[in-house]
Amino acid sequence: MSNLKINDEAIQKLHENTIWILENVGIEFNHPEVIEIFKDNGFRTEENKVYMSQEDFDKHLKDLASSFEINGLESNVTMGSGPVFSGPSGALRMLKGREGENLTSKDFIDVQKLNDTSEATDMTNSNLFEVDDIAFEENARVKTALSLWLTGKPLIGFAPDKKEAVESIELAKKFFNDEYKYYILGIANVLSPLKYDKDSLDAIIAYVDYDQPICITCCSMPGLSSPITVAGTLVQNNAEIMAGIVLTQILKPGTPVIYGNTSFASDMRYAGPAIGGIESSSFIPYIKGLCDFYELPSRAGGAFTDSKEIDWQSGTESAISLYTSTINDIDLIYHSCGELDSLNMFSYEKFLLDEQIILMMKKMHNSYKLNDEFCLESIKKIGPGGNYLLEMGTALLFKKELMIPKYFQREMFDSWIMNDKPKIVETAAKDIQKRIDSYKKHELTEEQKSLLYPIINKYIKEESR
C-alpha cells in the first residue's frame, strides 16, 4: 500500500551488505547458553561473537510466518495485514501545565481506561509508564494484572529480562486459560551497535519457550550508536535485527516474529536523540522494504516528538511520523499517542489529540480501497452548476465519507471569537475525565477475577470488582 516504495535494488544492496557485516564483523551475544546453541548449530563463534552467512539465513529463516493473529479479551489484531496502533510505553513523568510530575497507579488505571475506550488504538501495553507506588520487584506482575483487568484489547507484555517476561506471560496464559494460540506480544531490544545483552536474550528465550510472538527491535542513533548515514544505520540495524530473528528460529522454527526498527535521528549539538527528526521517518520506507523482502511483519514509527509541550513542534513531528508509518503500511505502530520529550513524558491531552491524527491516518489508509459509491444518479440529477448539499446521498453518507475531527477548529473566525476563542489543548483537557468516566468494565469469569484481584486489590476500588 506504500506510496514511498523503495526500489528492489536498494533493498538487495542492504541485504548483501548485511550478510557482509554478519560474516566479517559478527554480532555479540552476551549469554553463554546462547553461544552454545549457535555452536551446536554449526555457526562460527569467537568468545561471545557469532558470525552468520547467507546459507544460515536460507537454512533457518524458511519457516518464518508472514502474518499471525494476537487475541485479547474482546478483540484481536493480525500482524502482517496493515497498521495496528498501540499507545504509550515507558514514560517517566507526566506533563502537568508546564511542569513534570510523577505518575501513579491511578494514572496507570486511568490511561488504560482511555486506551480501552479509544477508537484509535488497537492494542495496549502493560508497561505504559513508570509509577511511584508500585514496587520495582512487583512491576511486571501488577501492571500486567491491571492491564488484563482493564482492557479487552490484545496485550503487549514485559520483556526487559527473564523474570518480568515470565511473570507477564504466565499471568496472561492463566487468564486466557489456553483459549488462544497467541495472547501476548513481547518486545525485545538490541543493544546497538551489534550486541544483545543477557537480560534481553533471556526475555526472547522466554517468549519462544511459551510459544508467544516476539518483536526484535533495534533503536540506534546515527553518529552515536550507528553510522552517521541513513544507509550505514539501516545496514547495521538490519544485521542486528536479523541475527536475533535467526536465533528465534533456531530455538523454535516457526516462532512468530516481528521485525522492529525504531532508530531515531540524532542532534549532534547535544550528542543525544532527535526522536522527532525527519531522519526517523526517512528510515521507515526502507524498513518496510526489508520486511517485504524477508516476508516479515514490521514495527516502526509512532507519534514521535522531542517537544516538551503540546505545540507546533509536537504536532508537526508526531503527524509526520504517524503519516510515514501509515502510508508505508507498517504493521505495528507503537508509541502512537500521548508522549512528549523523546518518549520520556506522558500527556493526557496529547493522548486525545494524537488519537485524532491516528483516526485521520486510518481514514486515509482505508481510502486506498475505492468503494463503489460513484453517485452517478446524483451527478445526473444535479448536473452542471448544481449543489449536492440537499441530496439524500449527502445526508446518508457524509458521516461515513468525511471525517469530522473532534478537537480541530474549522468554524469561521467570527464564530471562533463568539465561542471565547477555544484553544485545542484546553478543549481536549475538558474531555479527559469524561472519557475515563465512559469506561465500562469487562465481564470476567470468577476464575479470572480470583487470579487478578489478589494482585491488584490495593490499587483498585472495591466496587470495581
N, C-alpha and C positions, 0 to 999 in steps of 0.2 A: 504493500500500500504506500510505500515511501515515495515522496516527491524529490528526495535528496539522494537517490541511489548512487552508490559509489561503483565505478566500473570494475568488472571482474579482474582485470589486470592488476589493479591496485590491491585487491584482496589477495590475489595469488602471491604478489610480492611480499605482503605482510606475513602470509603463511610460510613462505620459503625462508624468510629471514628469521621467523620464529623457530623453525627447525634448526637453523644455524646456531641461534643462541642456546637452544636446548642441547645441541651436540657439542658445542665448543665452550660454553660458559657454565651451563647447568643451573639447577635450582637447589637451594639449600632447604632441607627438611630436618628441623631440629627435633628429631624423635627417633630414638634407636630402633623401636619396633617397626616404624615405617621404613627406615633404611633397610632393615632385614627383609621386609615384604618386597621392596624393589629388587634386592639382590636375588631373592628366591625366584623372582620372575624374569631374571636374566638381564636386568638393567646394569649398566656400568655405574659404579659409585666410587667416590673418594671421600672418606670420612662422612660428613653429613650432606655431601653434594650428590645429586642424582643427574645423570645425563640421559637424554631421550633422542630417538630418531624417528624418521618418517615410518619406518617399519613398526615401531612401537605404537604410533598413532593408528596405523592400519590394523594392528592386532587387537588393541584394547578399546578402540572407540567405535567398533562396528555395531554395538548394541545400544547406543545412545538413543534415548526417547526424544522425539521432536516435539511432543506435547504430552501433557498429563493433567489430571484434574485433582484439585485440592478441595476437600469438603469442610464446611463449617456447620454449625448447628442448624441454620436455616437457609444457607446459600452456598454456592460453590463457585470456583473460578477455574478456568482452563489456561494453563501456562503453555504458550505456543500458538495462541489464536488471536493475539492482539492485546491492546493495552489493558492492564489491571492496575488500579491505583491503590496504594496503601499510604497511610498517613505518617505522622511524625515518629521519630525514633532518636532517643539518646540525648535530648537537650538537657542542659544543666540547670537552667534558670527560666523564669517566666518574665516577660515584659509587662510591667505594670506602670502605665503612664510613660515616663521616660526613664524608669528605674528597673533594675533587675531584681526579682525576688525569688526566693527558694520555692520549690514546688513541693506539694504534699500528696498524700494518698487520696485526699478529697479531689485534688486536681486530676489525679490519675483516673479516678472513677468518673468525674465529670467529662473528661476528654474521651474516654471510652464510650460514654453515652452520646457525645457529639458524633463520634465515628459511627456508632451503630445506627444513628438516625440520618446519616449522610446519604444523599443521593449520588454523591461524587465518588466516595471511596468504595472499594470492592473487597478489601481485606483490612485486617487490623494487626497491630504489632503489640506483642506482650511487653516490650520494653519501650514504652512511649517516651519516657524521660526519667531522670534521676529524681528521687523524692527523699525528703528529710526523715520521714517517720516509718520507713520500712528498713529493718536491719539489713546490713550488707549480706550476711550469710543467708537471709531469707528472700533475697531479691527476686530470683527467678521463680521460686515456688509461689510466693504471694502474688506477684504480678501476673504470672500465668493463670493462677486460680481466679484472680479478679477478672481477667480478660475472658476466660471461659464462662464465668458467671454473668458477664455483662453483655456479651456480643453474640450475634448469630452469624457473623461473617467468618470466613476462613482465617486462620491464625498463623502469624509468623512467630516462631519461638525464639528461645535464647540459644546462643551458640558461642559464647566467649571462651568456654572451657568445658571439660567433661562433666563436672558436677552440675553446672547450670543447664547444660544441654540435656542431660539425662533427666533431671528434675522436670524440666519443661515438657519433654517428650512423654515421660511416664504419666504425668497428670493428664495430658491430652489423650493418651492411649486409654487410660481408665475411664475418662469422661465419656469418650465415644464408644467404649466397650467393643472395639474391633468392628464397628458398623461400617467404617470406611477404610479403603486401602491407604489413602494419603490424607492425613488430618492435621499436619503441622509442617511448616517450612522452616528450615534452618538457613542462616546466612553466615558463612564463614569467611574471614578476611585474610588476604595475603598481606605479608609484611614487606612492602616494597622497599628496596629493589630485590626481587628474585629470592624471596625467603618465606618460609612458613614456620611459625613458632609451635612449640609443643601443645599449648592450650588450643590453638585453632585446629590443629590436626586431631587432637582428641575429640573435639566437637564434631568434626567431619566424620570420624570413625563412629561416633555415637549415632548420628543420623543414618548412616549407612547400615549399621547393625540393626536399627529399628525399622529398616525399610522405608524411611521417610525421605522426601526430596531435600536437596541441599543446593544452595546458591553459592558458588565460589566467586568471590568478589575482590577485586583489587581497588585501591584508592591512592594513586600516586600523585605527585605534584611536579610538573616539568621544571627542571633546573634544580630540584631538591631531592626527590626520591625517584625520579625518572629523567631521561634525557630531555633537553630543553625543547626539542622539536616535536611536532604532532606525530610524525612518523616514528621517531625514536621512542616516544612514550607508548604509542599503540603497540609496537612490536614487542617491547619489554613486557607490557601488560598482558599481551596475548600469550607469551611464553609462561608467565606466572599462572594465569588462569588455567590454561590447557594442561599444565603439569598437574595441578590439583584435580582437574577433571579426570585425567588418566588414572590418578590414584583411586578415585571413587570407583572406577570401572574395574580396576584390579581387585579391590576389596569385594565388590559385588557387581558383576556385569549387569547392565540394565538399570542400575540405580538412577532415578530421575534427577537430572542436574540442570540448573540454570546458569548460564554464562553471565557473570555480573562484572560491570566495569563502571565505577563512579569516580574515575580520576578527574581532578579539578585543574583549573588554571592556577598559576602562582603569581604573586605580586612580589617582584624582586626587591622593591623598596623596603619591604618588611620581612623578606625571607619567610613568607608564610602563604597560606592558601588564599586563592581568589575563587571561591566556590561559584560565585555568580559570573565569573569571567566568561567571555564568549568562547574561549577555547574549550571550556567544559562541555559546551554544546557542539563544538566542532568535532569532537571525538565520536559523537553518537551515530552519525551515518556509517562510520567505519565499524563501530561495534555491531550494529545491525547487519552489516555486510558479512562480517566474520561469523556471526551466529547463523546466518543463512548458509554460509559455506560449510560449517560444521553440522548444520541441521539441529541447532540447539535453541531452546527458548532464551530470551535475552532479558537482562536487567540493566537499566541505565537511567540517568536523569532524575528529575524531581523538581520541586519548586525552590530551586537553589538561589540564595542571595547572601551577600555579605553585609547588607544593610543592618543597622542596629535598631531601626524602627520601620513602621509601615509608611513608606514614602515612595517617591518616583523611582528611586533606585530599586527598592524591593519589588515593586510591581513590574518594572521592566525586566529585571533579571529572572524573576520567577516565571513570568509569562514566556520569555524566550526559551527557557529551559524546558518548561512543560510542552510548549509548541514543538520544539525539536524532537523531544521524546515521543510525542504522539504521532507526528507526521512520519516518523521513521518506524512506526509500528512496534515500538519496544514493548515487550510483554509484561514486565514488572516495573512499574514506576513508583519507587519507594521515596520516602521523604516528600510526599506530594502536597502536603499542606501544613501550614501552621508554624513554620520555622524561620528564624532570622539569625543574623550574626554567625554565618558559616556553620549552621545547624546547631549552634550552642544555646540558642534562645527560643523558647516557645511563646506563641502569642495566640490567645483565643480569637481575637479579631482577625488575625491573618488566616487562621484556620477557616473561618467562614468566607473570607474574601478569596482565598485560594480555591475553595470549592467552586466559586463562580468561574474561575479560569478553567478548572477541570471539566466542568459541565460544558463550557464552550468548546473545549478540546474534544469531548465526547460527541458533541453535536457535529463538529467539523468532521471528525473521523467517520461518523455514521453517514454523513452526506456523500461520502465516496460511493456509496451504494445507491444509485439513482432509482427512485421508485417510479411507478407507472402513472403518477398523478400529473398527466400532461395538460389537463384542463382545456382540452380542445373545444368543448362545447361553450365554456365560458369565454374563451378567446373569440369564438364565432359570434356569440351573443353581444359582447361588449364592442367589438370591432375597433377600428382606428379612432383614437382620441377619447376613448371612454374611460371609465373608472371602476375598479374592482372592489371598492370599499363596501358596497351594499350587496355584493354577490353572496349567495348562500355558501358556496365553497370557501370563501374567505372566513365567514363566521365559524364554519365547521372545522377548518383545518389550521387556522392561524396559530393556535397554541401548540400544535404539533410541529408546524413548519418553521416557526420563528421563535427563537429562544428569547425570553424576557429576563435579563439578569435582575436578581433581587435587589442588589445594592448599587449598581451603577446608575448614574444620573443621566437621564435623557430628556427630561422636561425642558420647556423653553426657559430662557434666563429669567424672565419676569415671574414665572411660576416658581422657580427656584428661590427667588427673593421672597416671594409671598410665603413660602414654606420655611422661612427662617434660615435659608442658606445651609441646608444639612450637609455635614461632612461625611464622607463614605465610611470612615473608620468609626465615627460616632454612631452612625446608623447600624452598622454591624454589631457594635457593642451592645446595643439595646436588645439584640436578638439572642445573645449568648444564653441567658438564663431561660428564655422561652424554649430554646432548643433542648436544653438539658431537661427541663420540666416535661417536654413532649416524649421523653423516653418511655417506652413500655417494656416491662420485664418479659423475659423469655420464659416459656414453660419448660421447666426442668423436671426430670424424674426424681423420685426420692433418693435413688442411688447417686445421682449427680449432685444433689444437694448435700447428702451426707459425706460425699467426697470433698467438696469445696468449702462448705461452711466452717468446719473446724479451722481451716487455714485463714479464712478471710473475716471471721466474725468480729474481730476487733476493729475492722476498717469500714464495715457497713452497718447501717441502721437495722435494728431487729425487724422492722416492718418490711424490709426489702427481701426477707426470706419468702 
